[in-house]
Amino acid sequence: MKRTWHWTADVSDGKYDDGESAGTVRASSEAEARRAVAEWVRKDGIRKGNRRPWTASNIRLS
């Protein structure tokens, strides 16, 4: 059964610390939630036109 996870994560493009991002994700497990957060951050970087891929680190779930 899926549950809603609230998350925050540090976001970086590998060269610059781009700050923190937060949101919610629906997932069946903590591992699935972490993968979903990492994918969302990557796609958000692309959507905002960043040439360097964004990565999420220090993902905090609650």
C-alpha positions as CSV (number, residue, x, y, z in Angstrom):
1,M,0.0,0.0,0.0
2,K,1.4,3.4,-1.0
3,R,1.7,6.2,1.5
4,T,2.6,9.8,1.2
5,W,6.1,10.8,2.1
6,H,7.1,14.4,2.9
7,W,10.7,15.1,1.8
8,T,13.4,17.7,1.8
9,A,16.8,17.3,0.0
10,D,19.9,19.3,-0.7
11,V,20.2,20.0,-4.4
12,S,23.5,20.4,-6.3
13,D,24.6,20.4,-9.9
14,G,28.0,19.1,-8.9
15,K,29.7,22.5,-9.1
16,Y,27.4,24.7,-7.1
17,D,25.1,24.1,-4.1
18,D,21.7,25.1,-5.5
19,G,20.0,25.0,-2.1
20,E,17.2,22.8,-0.8
21,S,14.0,21.4,-2.3
22,A,10.9,20.0,-0.7
23,G,7.7,18.2,-1.6
24,T,5.7,15.1,-1.3
25,V,5.8,11.8,-3.1
26,R,3.6,8.6,-3.0
27,A,5.5,5.4,-2.6
28,S,5.3,1.9,-1.2
29,S,8.6,1.9,0.6
30,E,11.3,4.3,1.8
31,A,13.7,3.1,-1.0
32,E,11.0,3.7,-3.7
33,A,10.4,7.2,-2.2
34,R,14.1,8.1,-2.3
35,R,14.3,7.0,-6.0
36,A,11.3,9.1,-6.8
37,V,12.8,12.1,-5.1
38,A,16.1,11.7,-6.9
39,E,14.3,11.4,-10.3
40,W,12.1,14.5,-9.6
41,V,15.1,16.6,-8.7
42,R,16.9,15.5,-11.9
43,K,13.8,16.3,-14.1
44,D,13.3,19.6,-12.3
45,G,16.8,20.6,-13.2
46,I,16.1,19.8,-16.9
47,R,12.8,21.7,-16.8
48,K,14.6,24.8,-15.5
49,G,17.1,24.6,-18.3
50,N,20.2,23.8,-16.3
51,R,22.9,22.3,-18.5
52,R,24.5,20.3,-15.6
53,P,22.4,17.5,-14.1
54,W,21.0,18.2,-10.7
55,T,21.3,15.6,-8.0
56,A,19.6,15.2,-4.6
57,S,21.7,14.4,-1.5
58,N,20.8,14.2,2.1
59,I,17.2,13.2,1.3
60,R,15.1,13.4,4.5
61,L,11.8,11.6,4.6
62,S,9.0,11.8,7.1
